[in-house]
Amino acid sequence: MKKRIYYWVEEKYTNKPIISEVILETKVMMNILTARIEPNESFLMLELNGNSEDIKTAIQRLLNYGEIEDVSKSIKQNEDKCIDCGACVVHCPVKAISVEDYKIIFDYDECIGCKNCVKVCPANAVEVLDE
């Protein structure tokens, strides 16, 4: 199972190796997709990989040090508007967009919701979904 979350770490824990401790305790693999670490706050986008029970345990441990929000699926490709130019492909930080047979393909399971593709699409073919 794979789960993506936003994670805000409380200021008093920014120097604590929280992610390492949770990985060692729960055996849940974590990939840091994005991070902003500052003295007074930390924000991360994490991808957790493991079985559902272990992921629940890891989330409970992470909640001891901050707040969590699920990463929602927030974009959708409008295939009628898409001109298959590829502008979105090069701006996707996780390679969730590819070209196959001269067509743009979105892998929504890999998407982290950064919305870079929305910003660069010249045809406005990528839509932000209501959350």
C-alpha positions as CSV (number, residue, x, y, z in Angstrom):
1,M,0.0,0.0,0.0
2,K,1.1,3.5,-0.8
3,K,-0.2,6.7,1.0
4,R,0.8,10.3,0.5
5,I,0.5,12.9,3.2
6,Y,1.4,16.5,4.0
7,Y,3.2,16.7,7.4
8,W,3.8,19.8,9.5
9,V,6.2,19.3,12.3
10,E,5.8,21.4,15.4
11,E,8.6,24.0,16.0
12,K,9.9,22.3,19.2
13,Y,10.6,19.0,17.2
14,T,12.4,20.4,14.1
15,N,15.8,19.1,15.3
16,K,14.5,15.6,16.2
17,P,15.0,12.8,13.7
18,I,11.3,12.0,13.6
19,I,11.2,10.3,10.1
20,S,14.2,8.1,10.9
21,E,12.7,7.0,14.2
22,V,9.3,6.2,12.7
23,I,10.9,4.2,9.9
24,L,13.0,2.2,12.3
25,E,10.0,1.6,14.7
26,T,7.4,0.7,12.2
27,K,9.4,-0.6,9.2
28,V,7.3,1.6,6.9
29,M,9.4,3.0,4.1
30,M,9.1,6.8,3.7
31,N,10.0,8.9,0.7
32,I,10.3,12.6,1.2
33,L,8.8,14.1,-1.9
34,T,9.1,17.7,-0.9
35,A,10.4,19.4,2.2
36,R,10.8,22.9,3.7
37,I,12.7,22.8,6.9
38,E,13.2,26.1,8.9
39,P,14.1,26.8,12.5
40,N,10.5,27.7,13.4
41,E,8.5,25.3,11.2
42,S,8.9,22.2,9.0
43,F,6.7,21.1,6.1
44,L,7.1,17.8,4.3
45,M,5.2,15.8,1.7
46,L,5.8,12.1,2.4
47,E,5.0,8.9,0.6
48,L,4.5,6.0,3.0
49,N,4.9,2.4,1.7
50,G,4.0,-0.7,3.7
51,N,1.0,-2.7,4.8
52,S,-2.1,-0.7,5.9
53,E,-1.7,-1.6,9.7
54,D,2.0,-0.5,9.7
55,I,1.1,2.7,7.9
56,K,-1.6,3.5,10.4
57,T,0.9,3.0,13.2
58,A,3.4,5.2,11.5
59,I,0.8,8.0,11.1
60,Q,-0.1,7.7,14.8
61,R,3.6,8.1,15.7
62,L,4.0,11.1,13.3
63,L,1.0,12.7,14.9
64,N,2.9,12.9,18.2
65,Y,5.1,15.6,16.6
66,G,2.9,17.5,14.2
67,E,-0.2,17.6,12.0
68,I,-1.1,15.4,9.0
69,E,-3.3,15.9,6.0
70,D,-4.0,13.4,3.2
71,V,-2.7,14.5,-0.3
72,S,-5.9,14.7,-2.4
73,K,-6.1,14.0,-6.1
74,S,-6.4,17.6,-7.2
75,I,-5.9,17.7,-11.0
76,K,-7.4,16.2,-14.1
77,Q,-6.3,16.3,-17.7
78,N,-8.9,17.5,-20.2
79,E,-8.1,15.3,-23.2
80,D,-10.3,17.4,-25.5
81,K,-8.2,20.6,-24.8
82,C,-4.8,18.9,-24.6
83,I,-2.6,19.6,-27.6
84,D,0.1,17.0,-26.5
85,C,2.8,19.6,-26.5
86,G,4.7,18.1,-23.6
87,A,5.2,21.3,-21.6
88,C,3.7,19.6,-18.5
89,V,6.0,16.6,-18.8
90,V,9.3,18.4,-18.1
91,H,7.8,20.3,-15.2
92,C,6.5,17.3,-13.3
93,P,8.9,16.6,-10.4
94,V,7.8,13.0,-9.9
95,K,7.5,11.9,-13.5
96,A,3.7,11.4,-13.2
97,I,3.2,12.7,-16.7
98,S,4.7,10.9,-19.8
99,V,4.4,10.8,-23.5
100,E,3.2,7.5,-25.2
101,D,2.6,7.3,-28.9
102,Y,2.7,11.1,-29.1
103,K,-0.1,11.4,-26.4
104,I,0.3,12.9,-23.0
105,I,-0.5,10.4,-20.3
106,F,-1.2,11.3,-16.6
107,D,-0.5,8.7,-13.9
108,Y,-2.8,10.0,-11.1
109,D,-1.4,7.5,-8.6
110,E,2.0,9.1,-8.9
111,C,0.8,12.7,-8.9
112,I,1.7,14.7,-5.8
113,G,-0.6,17.6,-6.5
114,C,2.1,20.2,-7.0
115,K,0.0,21.8,-9.9
116,N,3.2,22.6,-11.9
117,C,1.4,21.2,-14.9
118,V,-1.6,23.5,-14.4
119,K,0.7,26.5,-14.4
120,V,2.6,25.7,-17.6
121,C,-0.1,24.3,-19.9
122,P,-0.5,26.6,-22.8
123,A,-3.9,25.1,-23.7
124,N,-5.3,25.2,-20.1
125,A,-5.9,21.4,-20.5
126,V,-5.1,20.6,-16.9
127,E,-7.9,21.4,-14.4
128,V,-7.8,21.8,-10.7
129,L,-10.6,19.8,-9.0
130,D,-12.6,21.1,-6.2
131,E,-11.5,19.5,-2.9
